[in-house]
Amino acid sequence: MVTGVDPHSFGAMRLKRLSFVFVPVLLAAGGVAGCKSETPDPAGSPSAAPSVSESAGAVEQGLNDLVASGVLVGGEAVLQTGSGTESFTAGVGDRDTGAPYPEGGHTRVASVTKAFTSVMVLQLAEEGLVDLDGTVEDYLPGLLADAGEGVEPDRITVRQLLRHQSGLPELEEPADPAATYTPRELVALMGSQPAQYPPGEQMRYTNTNYVLAGILIEEITGHRYIDELKTRIADPLGLTGTYLPEPGDVTLRAPSPKGYALVDGVLTDVTAQEPSALYSSGGLVSNGADLNRFFTALLAGEVVSAPMLDEMRETVPMTDVPGVGYGLGIMHLPVSCEVEAWGQAGDVPGFQAMVATTGDRTVSLLLDQSPSEQLGPGQLLGLLDAALC
């Protein structure tokens, strides 16, 4: 079990973040039965990798315990090893009808989006179209001309954007949550806030960095982020459930759970959300199987080259989150066994997501409820540890 991780702002993808206290998940016996399925992998064999069943029971029990204790509406875990893939759900996906959490459900995956955004920037770097040490002003001249005091676009590098070291201020909460935004209109949500610190001097998790990274992708390629995601990642890897919804599309493709958050103390359906307000920093929709495929392929060198993957895995300590290192769009996550776990995590109202891979094992955890004092990254890290160790 992983302990001692302060989840404050850990992967939070709302424009206004939540903070909450770490409470370790209990993997005790008992609980509510979940929905379970297993798919053999014909390319794998039990001798090639540990059986997924060795750790599946603990993860399944952990999800069930969270539901039974009343802190979780529902969720799904998808585990993959060389010997097969196993998925199981717990709780409900619709509190009104009592329908169970849907297997393979499409959910908002929040900051996990950042790994996809970073990969596309690194692919452009491999193609010689982007220099990671080039500046924002080099590639997006004038974009930050009206920014606040201390913002230095001629000193902020692409690498600093991807590793949250730019010093850019955070975006303000949109005045109208139903409004649609162009990517450049999102930048205006910085307002006249001053820089948080000079470029490169600190690391502070800031969604603005990845909004700029998305704009960079569009500027260099001449195509929308939505379309580049499809042609560069989703289509080549066969990620049929991964997409950035069009502006104005507040729905989720079926099957999908509803997402719930406390609003004035009442657990409320907040599924419908405007995706353009999150864009390349946290707007993606995906499912567990797709996330596993993407992160497994990434570590296998199928998405970016080995040298570029090495660049991604050069981390700095993540501010306020002891034990977590942040690279170029991916995190080095703490686990209790002697393996290297790489992944991403995040939340938006109504949804939480965490995915990690060791190369041999990959796990995705998807919940249909916002973080609270009893439910957040601490619990997800505990489940992740059980899956990978």
N, C-alpha and C positions, 0 to 999 in steps of 0.2 A: 504494500500500500504506500502511495506517495503522500507524504505529509510535509507541513511547513511551507507550502506554497501560498503566498498571498495573492489572491486572484483579482485584486483591485485593478480594474481597467484591462484585465487580461483578455485580449482579443476582442474587446467590446467594439461593436460596429454601429451603435447608435451615434448620432451626432452629439447627443448629450449622454454621457456614459453613466452607468450604474456602478456603485461600489458595494461589496458584500464581503462577509466574513467566511473564511475557509472552514468548512465542516466536512471531515472525511466521511465518505460513503461507507455504509456498513454492508459487508458482504456476508451477512448472516444467513443461516438456514431459514427456510420458510418463505412466504410471500405469495404473490399472485401469479398464477401460471401465465406464461407469455406464449406468443405464437412463434413457431420455429420451423425453419426449413433448411435443408442441406443440399448443396449441389456439388457433385464430384467434379474434380478437375482432371480431364483425361490426360492433360500434359504433365500432371504432377504425379508423385507417388509418395506413400508414407515414409519411405526412406530418404526422400529428397529434402523434406522439411518436417518439423514437428507437426503432429496432427492438430488441427484447429480445435478438436474436441477437448484437448488437454486443458484449455483455458476458457472455452466457451461457456461452461457451466457457471463459473464464477461471474462472468460478465452478465449473463442472462439473469442470474440471481440478483446481482446488483441493481439492474434495471427494475426488476420486480419489486425489490425492497423499497426503492424510491417511490414507486407507485403505491405500494401498500402503506407507506408511511404518510401519504397524502401530500408530498412535496412535488410530485411530478404527475402531469396529466398523461403523457405517453411518450414513447420514443422507440428508436430502432438502433440496433448494433449490427454491423456487418464485418465479419472477420474473414480474412483470406490468408491462406498459406499455400505452399506448393502442393499440398495434398487435397485442397478443396476450399470451398467458400461456404460459410454458414451464416445465416442471418436470423435474427429473432426480434420480435416486437414485444412491447409491454404497454399496458394502459390503453387509452382511447385516443382516437384522432378527431373525434367530434363529441363534445360533451352533451350537445343537445340530443343527438340520436343514440349515443352510446356505442357508435361504430368503433371497432378496434383500430388501433394505429395501423395504417396500411403498410404492408410489406412493399419495399421498394418505393416508398413515397417520395415525391418531389418536395423539397423544403428549401427555405432561404438559408444559405450557408454562410452569410455574413463575411467575416474577415478571411475565411478560406479563399474568397475571391482574390485576395492579394497574391497568393501563390501563382494563380493563373496569370494575373497581370504582370508579375515579375518575370515569369517564364517568357511571355511575349516580348518584353523589353530585351531580355537576354538573347532571344532568337534574333532580334534586330541587331544586337551587338555582334553576334556571330556572323551575320551577313554584312558586317562592315558599315551598317547604316547608323549605328549609335555607338558612341564612346562612353563607357560607364563613368569616365572621369571628365567628360564634357559637361557643360553647365546648362542650367535651365534657360538662361538667356541665349545660349548658342542655338538651342533647338526650338524654343518658344519665345522668341524676342517680343518684348513688350507685354507679355501676359501678366506679369506681376508689377507693371509700372505704377499702379495705384495702390500697391500693398502698403502696409503700415511701417512704422519706424523700425529700422534694423533688418528688414527683409532684404537679402542681397542675392538676387537671381543670377548675378554674374559670378557668384562664388558657390552657389548650391549645385552640387554635382548630381548626376543621375544615380550614382551609387548611393549618395546620401538620401535621396528620395526613397529608394528601395529599402534602406536600412533605418529609416526614421531618424536621420541625423541632420535634417535640413534646418531645423529651427523654425519652420513655418508654423504660424498659428493654426489652431483647429477651426474648422468650419463652424459657423453659427447654426443654431437650430433654425430650419426653414420656418418662416412665419405662417405659411400655408402648407400643411403636410400633404395636401392633395395636388399641389401645383407640380407641373412637370418642369424640368430644367435641361438646358443644354449643358455639356461639360464645362464650357467656359462661364456660363452663368453660375455654376457651382462655385467657381473660384471667387466670385464676388461675395460669397457668403463668409469669406475671411474678414470682410469689412476693413476697417482701419486698425485692426489689432496689431500690436507690435510683434516682432519676432520673439520667440521663446528663448533663443540663445543664438550665438554666432554659428554659422554652418560648421558641422563636424565636431563641435566641442562637447556635445552630449548625445544621448539617444532618448527620444520621447515619442511614444506611439501616437501618431497623428494621421488621421484619415486624409487630410489635405495632400500628403505626399503621394498617395496612390490615385487621387483624382488627377494630379498633374502627370503621373505616369500613364494613365489612360489617355489623356490628351496628347501626350508625346507619341503614343502608338498611332493615334489617328493622324497626327500631323506628318509623321514619317511615312506611313503607308498610303495615306490618301483615302483610307477606308474607315468605316465606323468600327469602334471597338467590338460591337456585337458581331460584326461580320468577320473580323480578324480572329476572334475567339473560335468561331466555327471552323474557319479554314485552317488555322494553325494548330488547334488542339482538339476540339471536339470531333471533327470528322476523321482526322488521322488515327485517333485512339478509339473511335467508335463510342464516344460518350453521347449516347442518344438522349440522355436526360439532363444534360448540362447546358444552360443557356442564360443569357442576360435578357430579361423581358424588355420588350419595346416600351418606350416612355408611354405612360398612360395605362399599361397593362398591369393591373393590380392583382391579377389572379395567379393561381398555380396550376400547372398541368396535372391532370389526373394520372395516377392516384396521388392524393396529397392529404396530409392532415390539416386541420385548422391550427392556427397558432394562438396562444393565450398569454396574456400579461395582466398584471394587477393594475387596474385603473380606478383610482379613488377607493382602493381596498377591495374591489370586486374583480374576480378573475373574468376577463373579457376577451372575446374573439377579436383579434387584431390582425387577422390573416391578410386582409387587403392592404397593400402598401405600395406607394409610388416608387418604382425601381430607379428612376433617373436621379433621385436624390442621393442614392448610394453609389450608383455607377460602378466604376472600376475599383472602388475601395471596398465594396461589400454587397453588391446587388445581385450576385449570381444565385441561380436556382440549380440544385443538383440532387443526386441521391447517393446512397452509400456505395453501391456498386461502382458508379462512375468515379467517385472520389477515390476509392481504393485503386481503381485502374490508373488514374492519373498519377497518384503519388508513387505507386509501384513502378510505373513506367519512368517517372522522373528519376528515381534513385537508380534505375537500371541503365540510365544514359540514353533512353529512347526519345526524350523530349528536348533536352539540350545536351551538348557534348560534355565529356568528362571534365575538361578544363573549366567550362562554364559552370558545371555543377559544383566544382571546387570553390568557385567564386561565390556561389549561392550559400555555401556552408561556412563561409568566413563570418563568424558571428561577433556581436558585441552583447554584453549583459543587458537584458531587457529591464528597463527602469521599473522599479517597484514590484518586480516579479522575480524573486530570488530563485536561482537554479535554471532559469530559462534563458537561452541565448537566441538572439534574433539575427538572421542572415539576410539575404536578399529575397525577401518574401516568404521565407520558411523559418520555422522555429526548431531549435534543438530542445527537446522536451525531456524532463527528468523522469527516469524510471528506476526501479529498485534492482534490476538485474544488469549484467554486463553487456548491454547492447546499446547501439546508437539509435535513438528514436528521433525522426524528423517529421514535421507536420505543420499544421496550422489550426487555428481555433478562432471562434468568434460568436457573436450573438447580435441579433436585431430583435425588436419587440416581437415576442411570440415564438422565437426560435433560437436554439443553440446548436452549434456544430463543433466537432473536434475530429481530426483525422491524423493518424500517425503511422509511419512505416519504419521497419528496420531493414527493409529489403526482402527479408524472408517472410515477415508477417506484416500485415496491414490491417488497421481497424478504423472504421468510421462510426462515430456516435452522433446521433441526430435526435434532438428533443423538440417537442412542440410547446415549449413554455419558456418565458423569459427567466433570466437569473433572479435569484432571491437569496436571502441569508442562508437558506437551507439547501439551495440548489444552484450550482455554478461550476466554474472550471475546476475547483477542488474535487468535486464528485466525478467529473468527467476524467480528470487525470487519474483518479483511483480506478475507474473502469478500464482506462487505457493501459494502466500498469498491469492489471489482471490479464488483459488480452495479450500483451506483448511479453510478459514474463511468466 
